[in-house]
């Protein structure tokens, strides 16, 4: 695996840097990451982010 950061959104939200897992924090923080990652390269209005949480 290359040395980038990979975010996994299917199943439990997780991330790895290279082969090392990254602690993503509590459930609400992982939810925000998942919403932002799924909308990558697109602006995301704050109200849409809040509605997703």
Chimera marker file (.cmm) of the C-alpha trace (Angstrom):
<marker_set name="trace">
<marker id="1" x="0.000" y="0.000" z="0.000" r="1" g="1" b="0" radius="0.5"/>
<marker id="2" x="1.317" y="3.470" z="-0.803" r="1" g="1" b="0" radius="0.5"/>
<marker id="3" x="2.019" y="6.107" z="1.848" r="1" g="1" b="0" radius="0.5"/>
<marker id="4" x="-1.142" y="8.185" z="1.300" r="1" g="1" b="0" radius="0.5"/>
<marker id="5" x="-4.062" y="8.552" z="3.664" r="1" g="1" b="0" radius="0.5"/>
<marker id="6" x="-6.983" y="6.294" z="2.784" r="1" g="1" b="0" radius="0.5"/>
<marker id="7" x="-10.444" y="6.846" z="4.253" r="1" g="1" b="0" radius="0.5"/>
<marker id="8" x="-12.792" y="3.876" z="4.207" r="1" g="1" b="0" radius="0.5"/>
<marker id="9" x="-16.477" y="4.789" z="4.136" r="1" g="1" b="0" radius="0.5"/>
<marker id="10" x="-18.113" y="1.407" z="3.571" r="1" g="1" b="0" radius="0.5"/>
<marker id="11" x="-18.779" y="-0.396" z="6.835" r="1" g="1" b="0" radius="0.5"/>
<marker id="12" x="-17.165" y="1.250" z="9.820" r="1" g="1" b="0" radius="0.5"/>
<marker id="13" x="-15.524" y="4.584" z="8.937" r="1" g="1" b="0" radius="0.5"/>
<marker id="14" x="-11.770" y="4.166" z="9.279" r="1" g="1" b="0" radius="0.5"/>
<marker id="15" x="-8.554" y="5.635" z="7.951" r="1" g="1" b="0" radius="0.5"/>
<marker id="16" x="-5.007" y="4.452" z="7.457" r="1" g="1" b="0" radius="0.5"/>
<marker id="17" x="-1.777" y="6.254" z="6.648" r="1" g="1" b="0" radius="0.5"/>
<marker id="18" x="0.432" y="3.791" z="4.839" r="1" g="1" b="0" radius="0.5"/>
<marker id="19" x="-0.258" y="0.669" z="6.871" r="1" g="1" b="0" radius="0.5"/>
<marker id="20" x="-0.901" y="2.443" z="10.193" r="1" g="1" b="0" radius="0.5"/>
<marker id="21" x="-4.483" y="3.002" z="11.411" r="1" g="1" b="0" radius="0.5"/>
<marker id="22" x="-5.498" y="6.559" z="12.321" r="1" g="1" b="0" radius="0.5"/>
<marker id="23" x="-7.624" y="7.238" z="15.418" r="1" g="1" b="0" radius="0.5"/>
<marker id="24" x="-10.646" y="9.157" z="14.103" r="1" g="1" b="0" radius="0.5"/>
<marker id="25" x="-12.116" y="9.953" z="17.496" r="1" g="1" b="0" radius="0.5"/>
<marker id="26" x="-15.700" y="9.601" z="18.686" r="1" g="1" b="0" radius="0.5"/>
<marker id="27" x="-18.706" y="8.655" z="16.529" r="1" g="1" b="0" radius="0.5"/>
<marker id="28" x="-19.822" y="12.226" z="15.804" r="1" g="1" b="0" radius="0.5"/>
<marker id="29" x="-16.336" y="13.171" z="14.609" r="1" g="1" b="0" radius="0.5"/>
<marker id="30" x="-16.213" y="10.087" z="12.346" r="1" g="1" b="0" radius="0.5"/>
<marker id="31" x="-19.633" y="11.050" z="10.973" r="1" g="1" b="0" radius="0.5"/>
<marker id="32" x="-18.402" y="14.530" z="10.021" r="1" g="1" b="0" radius="0.5"/>
<marker id="33" x="-15.356" y="13.008" z="8.324" r="1" g="1" b="0" radius="0.5"/>
<marker id="34" x="-17.548" y="10.561" z="6.383" r="1" g="1" b="0" radius="0.5"/>
<marker id="35" x="-19.868" y="13.345" z="5.184" r="1" g="1" b="0" radius="0.5"/>
<marker id="36" x="-16.973" y="15.560" z="4.101" r="1" g="1" b="0" radius="0.5"/>
<marker id="37" x="-15.101" y="12.691" z="2.433" r="1" g="1" b="0" radius="0.5"/>
<marker id="38" x="-18.179" y="11.596" z="0.487" r="1" g="1" b="0" radius="0.5"/>
<marker id="39" x="-18.523" y="15.131" z="-0.881" r="1" g="1" b="0" radius="0.5"/>
<marker id="40" x="-14.821" y="15.451" z="-1.714" r="1" g="1" b="0" radius="0.5"/>
<marker id="41" x="-13.988" y="18.112" z="-4.319" r="1" g="1" b="0" radius="0.5"/>
<marker id="42" x="-17.417" y="19.730" z="-3.890" r="1" g="1" b="0" radius="0.5"/>
<marker id="43" x="-18.400" y="22.612" z="-1.619" r="1" g="1" b="0" radius="0.5"/>
<marker id="44" x="-20.653" y="21.433" z="1.195" r="1" g="1" b="0" radius="0.5"/>
<marker id="45" x="-23.017" y="23.968" z="2.773" r="1" g="1" b="0" radius="0.5"/>
<marker id="46" x="-22.927" y="24.054" z="6.564" r="1" g="1" b="0" radius="0.5"/>
<marker id="47" x="-26.662" y="23.303" z="6.837" r="1" g="1" b="0" radius="0.5"/>
<marker id="48" x="-26.186" y="20.098" z="4.833" r="1" g="1" b="0" radius="0.5"/>
<marker id="49" x="-23.353" y="19.056" z="7.138" r="1" g="1" b="0" radius="0.5"/>
<marker id="50" x="-25.436" y="19.781" z="10.235" r="1" g="1" b="0" radius="0.5"/>
<marker id="51" x="-28.405" y="17.859" z="8.796" r="1" g="1" b="0" radius="0.5"/>
<marker id="52" x="-26.156" y="14.847" z="8.192" r="1" g="1" b="0" radius="0.5"/>
<marker id="53" x="-25.024" y="14.758" z="11.800" r="1" g="1" b="0" radius="0.5"/>
<link id1="1" id2="2" r="1" g="1" b="0" radius="0.2"/>
<link id1="2" id2="3" r="1" g="1" b="0" radius="0.2"/>
<link id1="3" id2="4" r="1" g="1" b="0" radius="0.2"/>
<link id1="4" id2="5" r="1" g="1" b="0" radius="0.2"/>
<link id1="5" id2="6" r="1" g="1" b="0" radius="0.2"/>
<link id1="6" id2="7" r="1" g="1" b="0" radius="0.2"/>
<link id1="7" id2="8" r="1" g="1" b="0" radius="0.2"/>
<link id1="8" id2="9" r="1" g="1" b="0" radius="0.2"/>
<link id1="9" id2="10" r="1" g="1" b="0" radius="0.2"/>
<link id1="10" id2="11" r="1" g="1" b="0" radius="0.2"/>
<link id1="11" id2="12" r="1" g="1" b="0" radius="0.2"/>
<link id1="12" id2="13" r="1" g="1" b="0" radius="0.2"/>
<link id1="13" id2="14" r="1" g="1" b="0" radius="0.2"/>
<link id1="14" id2="15" r="1" g="1" b="0" radius="0.2"/>
<link id1="15" id2="16" r="1" g="1" b="0" radius="0.2"/>
<link id1="16" id2="17" r="1" g="1" b="0" radius="0.2"/>
<link id1="17" id2="18" r="1" g="1" b="0" radius="0.2"/>
<link id1="18" id2="19" r="1" g="1" b="0" radius="0.2"/>
<link id1="19" id2="20" r="1" g="1" b="0" radius="0.2"/>
<link id1="20" id2="21" r="1" g="1" b="0" radius="0.2"/>
<link id1="21" id2="22" r="1" g="1" b="0" radius="0.2"/>
<link id1="22" id2="23" r="1" g="1" b="0" radius="0.2"/>
<link id1="23" id2="24" r="1" g="1" b="0" radius="0.2"/>
<link id1="24" id2="25" r="1" g="1" b="0" radius="0.2"/>
<link id1="25" id2="26" r="1" g="1" b="0" radius="0.2"/>
<link id1="26" id2="27" r="1" g="1" b="0" radius="0.2"/>
<link id1="27" id2="28" r="1" g="1" b="0" radius="0.2"/>
<link id1="28" id2="29" r="1" g="1" b="0" radius="0.2"/>
<link id1="29" id2="30" r="1" g="1" b="0" radius="0.2"/>
<link id1="30" id2="31" r="1" g="1" b="0" radius="0.2"/>
<link id1="31" id2="32" r="1" g="1" b="0" radius="0.2"/>
<link id1="32" id2="33" r="1" g="1" b="0" radius="0.2"/>
<link id1="33" id2="34" r="1" g="1" b="0" radius="0.2"/>
<link id1="34" id2="35" r="1" g="1" b="0" radius="0.2"/>
<link id1="35" id2="36" r="1" g="1" b="0" radius="0.2"/>
<link id1="36" id2="37" r="1" g="1" b="0" radius="0.2"/>
<link id1="37" id2="38" r="1" g="1" b="0" radius="0.2"/>
<link id1="38" id2="39" r="1" g="1" b="0" radius="0.2"/>
<link id1="39" id2="40" r="1" g="1" b="0" radius="0.2"/>
<link id1="40" id2="41" r="1" g="1" b="0" radius="0.2"/>
<link id1="41" id2="42" r="1" g="1" b="0" radius="0.2"/>
<link id1="42" id2="43" r="1" g="1" b="0" radius="0.2"/>
<link id1="43" id2="44" r="1" g="1" b="0" radius="0.2"/>
<link id1="44" id2="45" r="1" g="1" b="0" radius="0.2"/>
<link id1="45" id2="46" r="1" g="1" b="0" radius="0.2"/>
<link id1="46" id2="47" r="1" g="1" b="0" radius="0.2"/>
<link id1="47" id2="48" r="1" g="1" b="0" radius="0.2"/>
<link id1="48" id2="49" r="1" g="1" b="0" radius="0.2"/>
<link id1="49" id2="50" r="1" g="1" b="0" radius="0.2"/>
<link id1="50" id2="51" r="1" g="1" b="0" radius="0.2"/>
<link id1="51" id2="52" r="1" g="1" b="0" radius="0.2"/>
<link id1="52" id2="53" r="1" g="1" b="0" radius="0.2"/>
</marker_set>
